[in-house]
Amino acid sequence: MPSSWSGPVQTLNHFIVTLPLLVWRAGRDGAWLWASPQWEAFTGQSEPDYVGDGWLNVVHPDDREAAQAAWRLASDRQSFEVEFRIRKAEEDRYYWHKTRAGPVFDDDDTIIEWLGTSTDIDDLKRLRDQERSLLGELQHRVRNTLGVVRALSRRTADHCDTIEDFVAKFDGRINTFARTQSLSTRSATGQVNLADLVHDELLSHHLNDEDQVRAEGPDIMLGVKAANMLGLAIHELASHAVTFGDPGDPPPRLHVRWGIDDSAARPLLTLLWKEEGRNLADPDQALGALARDFVERALHYEMDAETAIQTLPGGLVFDVRLPLARAQDRDS
């Protein structure tokens, strides 16, 4: 290095030790000459450790080839830029850094060395990865949502004689599905609290009179699929509770109870829906074919649940026992 550079370099070294960056200098071939105290404090390397290619020892093994490849192209591009992970000594953990270097030229435009910095981008990198993950999950959720809406529309249409009947029933089922999706997006885990699911559905059918309706059970988190299936089943049962009966008659008394049964070989989520105070001896007042499909068959085939519906003289009783692991599966 020309003697004329010694003074400016010393001044530069004094300045860069104040920067919140890992700063270093390398020769024209990429071999390191000097690193700032920030580098030494972060990596635990002293000068004998990092000079030449020694700095690569604290770069993540999976990222070393990318770093070396960037150096091979640096002279032609007159720039060096690459992202790699650097090990922090005191934590024994790798942090993502964006490393850039620019050439320092002599009077005849010959590169005499490189001045570089490594900037911590670990938080930004993790946010980007999380963003990609969330985007993928959103796309998956949207595809599933469209599939459910399509299936609901077709199955509802198959059991309706008029467009008015279709609109009324489809609107109710879509609203239930939308409420379930809203509950899942409010949760940090994307799961749905069964208690919220039950109470929201009862409230939407104006079944909130404490003298008439009793709903009780612990907080149990459900995966999206289980929440959708149970939500639709509860919707059909609630719709049935407010639909049948003579005009002017109050809705039946309802008792909804849920919990976890640990006595079985594998824990089961249990839910019991019981109507009382009405006469359903007429088979026409039982659940319709599609409603029964949502309440009974879909839970059985889609979620491995044990389901049972009884039409009693005093009302309707629905019992479901669902494997807890399936119910809480976030990917279901």
KEVO-992619 format. One line per 5 residues: number of its first residue (from 1); their letters; for each residue x, y, z of C-alpha. Coordinates in nm, 4 decimals. Last residue first. Example, Ala and Ser with C-alpha at 12.3 -4.5 7.8 and 13.67 -1.06 7.14 Angstrom:
<pts>
2> sa> 1.3670/-0.1060/0.7140; 1.2300/-0.4500/0.7800
</pts>
This chain:
<pts>
332> sdrdq> -5.7065/-3.0074/0.9125; -5.3766/-2.8265/0.9365; -5.4356/-2.6968/1.2893; -5.5261/-3.0415/1.4210; -5.7253/-2.9715/1.7370
327> aralp> -6.0336/-3.1742/1.6468; -5.8285/-3.4576/1.5034; -5.6226/-3.4843/1.8231; -5.9401/-3.4616/2.0337; -6.0998/-3.7606/1.8643
322> lrvdf> -6.4681/-3.6594/1.8257; -6.7652/-3.7781/2.0292; -7.0956/-3.6307/1.9147; -7.4414/-3.6461/2.0731; -7.7575/-3.4900/1.9346
317> vlggp> -8.0893/-3.4983/2.1187; -8.4128/-3.3597/1.9739; -8.7357/-3.2862/2.1556; -8.9744/-3.4061/2.4223; -9.1261/-3.6956/2.2285
312> ltqia> -8.7753/-3.7979/2.1280; -8.5930/-3.7625/1.7964; -8.2496/-3.9107/1.8579; -7.9328/-3.8191/1.6733; -7.6016/-4.0026/1.7204
307> teadm> -7.2466/-3.9218/1.6152; -6.9109/-4.0944/1.6597; -6.6483/-3.8771/1.4936; -6.3828/-3.9866/1.2452; -6.3548/-3.6220/1.1276
302> eyhla> -6.4702/-3.6236/0.7631; -6.6842/-3.9379/0.7565; -6.8486/-3.9099/1.0985; -6.8696/-3.5320/1.1100; -7.0209/-3.5308/0.7619
297> revfd> -7.2750/-3.8014/0.8499; -7.4352/-3.6521/1.1591; -7.4999/-3.2805/1.1689; -7.4190/-3.1835/0.8120; -7.5975/-3.4879/0.6646
292> ralag> -7.8875/-3.4429/0.9055; -7.9289/-3.0894/0.7749; -7.9204/-3.2228/0.4187; -8.1893/-3.4837/0.4825; -8.4146/-3.2582/0.6888
287> laqdp> -8.4011/-3.2709/1.0665; -8.7135/-3.4063/1.2340; -9.0417/-3.2176/1.2215; -9.1701/-3.4238/0.9312; -9.1258/-3.7322/1.1510
282> dalnr> -9.4158/-3.6103/1.3708; -9.3423/-3.7153/1.7297; -9.1493/-3.3945/1.7734; -9.3395/-3.2626/2.0734; -9.1748/-2.9756/2.2557
277> geekw> -9.0285/-2.8975/2.5968; -8.6691/-3.0174/2.5669; -8.3893/-2.9892/2.3141; -8.0504/-3.1459/2.3914; -7.7149/-3.0846/2.2271
272> lltll> -7.4282/-3.2921/2.3681; -7.0644/-3.2347/2.2712; -6.7686/-3.4563/2.3527; -6.4047/-3.4096/2.2536; -6.2345/-3.7433/2.2977
267> praas> -5.9025/-3.8368/2.4551; -5.7590/-4.1686/2.3272; -5.8137/-4.5077/2.4896; -6.1290/-4.3639/2.6495; -6.1541/-4.2283/3.0038
262> ddigw> -6.0139/-3.8863/2.9131; -6.3483/-3.7455/2.7928; -6.3109/-3.3770/2.7116; -6.5935/-3.1236/2.7370; -6.9152/-2.9962/2.5848
257> rvhlr> -7.2677/-2.9186/2.7045; -7.5593/-2.7605/2.5237; -7.8954/-2.7559/2.7023; -8.1825/-2.6040/2.5128; -8.5387/-2.5262/2.6149
252> pppdg> -8.7629/-2.5262/2.3133; -8.8447/-2.2117/2.1176; -9.1529/-2.0238/2.2360; -9.4831/-2.1036/2.0650; -9.6337/-1.8161/1.8717
247> pdgft> -9.6679/-2.0119/1.5514; -9.6653/-2.3862/1.6242; -9.3335/-2.5640/1.6366; -9.0333/-2.6074/1.4118; -8.8006/-2.3316/1.3010
242> vahsa> -8.6206/-2.1955/1.6095; -8.4711/-2.5264/1.7301; -8.4115/-2.6533/1.3759; -8.2028/-2.3470/1.2953; -8.0036/-2.4090/1.6141
237> lehia> -7.9432/-2.7716/1.5140; -7.8442/-2.6766/1.1600; -7.6098/-2.4052/1.2864; -7.4564/-2.6404/1.5443; -7.3718/-2.8869/1.2642
232> lglmn> -7.2294/-2.6110/1.0453; -7.0081/-2.4885/1.3292; -6.8993/-2.8426/1.4139; -6.7763/-2.8997/1.0585; -6.6145/-2.5580/1.0201
227> aakvg> -6.4495/-2.5755/1.3627; -6.3186/-2.9266/1.2890; -6.1709/-2.8027/0.9611; -6.0168/-2.4916/1.1165; -5.8506/-2.6698/1.4082
222> lmidp> -6.0287/-2.6464/1.7407; -5.9289/-2.4970/2.0751; -6.1234/-2.6118/2.3797; -6.2256/-2.3575/2.6453; -6.4374/-2.5447/2.8978
217> gearv> -6.8090/-2.6232/2.8806; -7.1511/-2.4760/2.9325; -7.4497/-2.3646/2.7287; -7.7867/-2.3224/2.8996; -8.0739/-2.1802/2.6993
212> qdedn> -8.4276/-2.0964/2.8110; -8.3862/-1.9048/3.1347; -8.0572/-1.7613/3.0067; -8.2303/-1.6226/2.6976; -7.9604/-1.6155/2.4308
207> lhhsl> -8.1095/-1.8200/2.1492; -8.1465/-1.5258/1.9138; -8.0379/-1.7461/1.6185; -7.7139/-1.5474/1.5739; -7.6654/-1.5638/1.9517
202> ledhv> -7.6744/-1.9445/1.9515; -7.4162/-1.9520/1.6727; -7.1862/-1.7071/1.8483; -7.2178/-1.8959/2.1800; -7.1278/-2.2324/2.0256
197> ldaln> -6.8278/-2.1088/1.8272; -6.6978/-1.8961/2.1132; -6.7067/-2.1978/2.3468; -6.5382/-2.4126/2.0810; -6.2428/-2.1713/2.0714
192> vqgta> -6.1142/-2.1524/1.7145; -5.7591/-2.2061/1.5914; -5.5471/-1.9787/1.3730; -5.2746/-1.9793/1.6390; -5.2828/-1.6024/1.7019
187> srtsl> -5.6622/-1.6176/1.7070; -5.8709/-1.3444/1.5466; -5.8352/-1.5098/1.2052; -5.9950/-1.8306/1.3373; -6.2983/-1.6507/1.4826
182> sqtra> -6.3579/-1.4703/1.1535; -6.3386/-1.7966/0.9597; -6.5985/-1.9501/1.1911; -6.8262/-1.6495/1.1488; -6.7933/-1.6751/0.7706
177> ftnir> -6.8910/-2.0442/0.7728; -7.1971/-1.9636/0.9798; -7.2889/-1.6805/0.7444; -7.2443/-1.9180/0.4500; -7.4811/-2.1671/0.6116
172> gdfka> -7.7491/-1.9061/0.6766; -7.7242/-1.7604/0.3279; -7.7477/-2.1060/0.1731; -8.0697/-2.1808/0.3610; -8.2467/-1.8563/0.2742
167> vfdei> -8.1177/-1.8377/-0.0828; -8.2076/-2.2002/-0.1576; -8.5618/-2.1647/-0.0200; -8.6155/-1.8537/-0.2298; -8.4744/-2.0297/-0.5363
162> tdchd> -8.7347/-2.3003/-0.4945; -8.7357/-2.6774/-0.4467; -8.4239/-2.7034/-0.2310; -8.2263/-3.0174/-0.1421; -7.9883/-3.0357/-0.4392
157> atrrs> -7.9349/-2.6587/-0.4179; -7.7980/-2.6913/-0.0637; -7.5541/-2.9622/-0.1714; -7.4324/-2.7576/-0.4650; -7.3951/-2.4327/-0.2703
152> larvv> -7.2243/-2.5987/0.0246; -6.9787/-2.7843/-0.2004; -6.8818/-2.4642/-0.3811; -6.8452/-2.2745/-0.0535; -6.6289/-2.5537/0.0915
147> gltnr> -6.4044/-2.5629/-0.2157; -6.3722/-2.1846/-0.2168; -6.2664/-2.1953/0.1465; -6.0139/-2.4717/0.0832; -5.8540/-2.2734/-0.1980
142> vrhql> -5.8554/-1.9590/0.0195; -5.6968/-2.1445/0.3125; -5.4173/-2.2837/0.0950; -5.3506/-1.9390/-0.0509; -5.3490/-1.7924/0.3000
137> eglls> -5.1119/-2.0628/0.4249; -4.8726/-1.9910/0.1377; -4.8935/-1.6189/0.2089; -4.8345/-1.6826/0.5780; -4.5251/-1.8884/0.5010
132> reqdr> -4.3939/-1.6248/0.2614; -4.4531/-1.3557/0.5240; -4.2849/-1.5656/0.7893; -3.9799/-1.6035/0.5666; -3.9792/-1.2294/0.5057
127> lrkld> -4.0138/-1.1616/0.8763; -3.7269/-1.4008/0.9464; -3.5056/-1.2187/0.6973; -3.5971/-0.8802/0.8437; -3.5155/-0.9981/1.1948
122> didts> -3.1829/-1.1455/1.0795; -3.0796/-0.8455/0.8724; -2.7601/-0.7627/1.0657; -2.5355/-0.5555/0.8400; -2.1912/-0.6747/0.7252
117> tglwe> -1.9682/-0.3986/0.5923; -1.6905/-0.3867/0.3350; -1.3918/-0.1879/0.2137; -1.2036/-0.3614/-0.0646; -0.8377/-0.3230/-0.1649
112> iitdd> -0.5953/-0.1953/-0.4278; -0.8264/-0.1946/-0.7270; -0.6448/-0.0272/-1.0137; -0.7936/0.2973/-1.1368; -0.4481/0.4469/-1.2133
107> ddfvp> -0.4606/0.6671/-0.9014; -0.5352/0.3633/-0.6873; -0.8897/0.2384/-0.6404; -1.0823/0.1239/-0.3311; -1.3435/-0.1330/-0.4257
102> gartk> -1.6858/-0.1580/-0.2589; -1.8075/-0.4216/-0.0210; -2.1482/-0.5498/0.0859; -2.2569/-0.8122/0.3352; -2.6205/-0.8572/0.4289
97> hwyyr> -2.6211/-1.0494/0.7543; -2.8304/-1.3410/0.8823; -2.7540/-1.4411/1.2387; -2.6036/-1.7755/1.3446; -2.6126/-1.8889/1.7063
92> deeak> -2.3464/-1.9846/1.9565; -2.4884/-1.7154/2.1835; -2.1604/-1.5550/2.2966; -1.9907/-1.6304/1.9648; -2.2418/-1.4893/1.7203
87> rirfe> -2.2087/-1.7038/1.4080; -2.2515/-1.5269/1.0762; -2.5237/-1.6191/0.8269; -2.4992/-1.5149/0.4644; -2.6334/-1.2561/0.2235
82> vefsq> -2.4160/-1.1392/-0.0669; -2.2870/-0.8217/-0.2269; -1.9437/-0.7454/-0.3719; -1.8962/-0.4737/-0.6293; -1.6598/-0.3915/-0.9132
77> rdsal> -1.8644/-0.6281/-1.1294; -1.5557/-0.7810/-1.2895; -1.3596/-0.7714/-0.9638; -1.6461/-0.9047/-0.7513; -1.7370/-1.2131/-0.9529
72> rwaaq> -1.5036/-1.4570/-0.7749; -1.5843/-1.2857/-0.4459; -1.9568/-1.3573/-0.4871; -1.8788/-1.7239/-0.5486; -1.6802/-1.7362/-0.2241
67> aaerd> -1.9736/-1.6011/-0.0242; -2.2237/-1.8329/-0.1946; -1.9936/-2.1306/-0.1264; -1.9712/-2.0360/0.2414; -2.3471/-2.0203/0.2999
62> dphvv> -2.4234/-2.3819/0.3968; -2.1225/-2.3902/0.6313; -2.2555/-2.0850/0.8201; -1.9899/-1.8144/0.8211; -1.7690/-1.8154/1.1311
57> nlwgd> -1.4916/-2.0155/0.9627; -1.5177/-1.7964/0.6527; -1.3387/-1.5180/0.8401; -1.0198/-1.7261/0.8225; -0.9899/-1.6717/0.4469
52> gvydp> -0.6979/-1.4278/0.4757; -0.7137/-1.2695/0.8182; -1.0006/-1.3815/1.0473; -0.8327/-1.5913/1.3160; -0.4968/-1.4133/1.3410
47> esqgt> -0.6864/-1.0864/1.3896; -0.9074/-1.2086/1.6731; -1.2312/-1.3968/1.6216; -1.5016/-1.3954/1.8910; -1.7665/-1.3520/1.6215
42> faewq> -1.9565/-1.0505/1.7527; -1.6818/-0.8861/1.9593; -1.4184/-0.9386/1.6892; -1.6473/-0.8076/1.4184; -1.7391/-0.5010/1.6258
37> psawl> -1.3677/-0.4434/1.6945; -1.3298/-0.3805/1.3224; -1.1782/-0.6273/1.0807; -0.8447/-0.6120/0.8945; -0.6625/-0.7636/0.6006
32> wagdr> -0.9141/-1.0121/0.4619; -0.8275/-1.2031/0.1466; -1.0663/-1.0926/-0.1275; -0.8118/-1.0894/-0.4123; -0.7784/-0.7077/-0.4078
27> garwv> -0.7080/-0.7188/-0.0379; -0.9827/-0.7075/0.2220; -1.1036/-0.4545/0.4752; -1.3675/-0.5045/0.7412; -1.6689/-0.3493/0.9160
22> llplt> -1.9332/-0.5241/1.1239; -2.1905/-0.2502/1.1674; -2.3166/-0.0146/1.4405; -2.0435/0.2376/1.3384; -1.7987/0.3825/1.5948
17> vifhn> -1.5122/0.1514/1.4930; -1.5547/0.2968/1.1451; -1.4103/0.6352/1.2376; -1.0835/0.5227/1.3976; -1.0194/0.2893/1.1045
12> ltqvp> -1.0823/0.5716/0.8578; -0.8289/0.7934/1.0337; -0.5747/0.5123/1.0259; -0.6468/0.4541/0.6573; -0.6127/0.8235/0.5782
7> gswss> -0.2663/0.8358/0.7458; -0.1298/0.5154/0.5923; -0.2484/0.5869/0.2384; 0.0434/0.8139/0.1365; 0.2767/0.5265/0.2220
2> pm> 0.1432/0.3450/-0.0827; 0.0000/0.0000/0.0000
</pts>
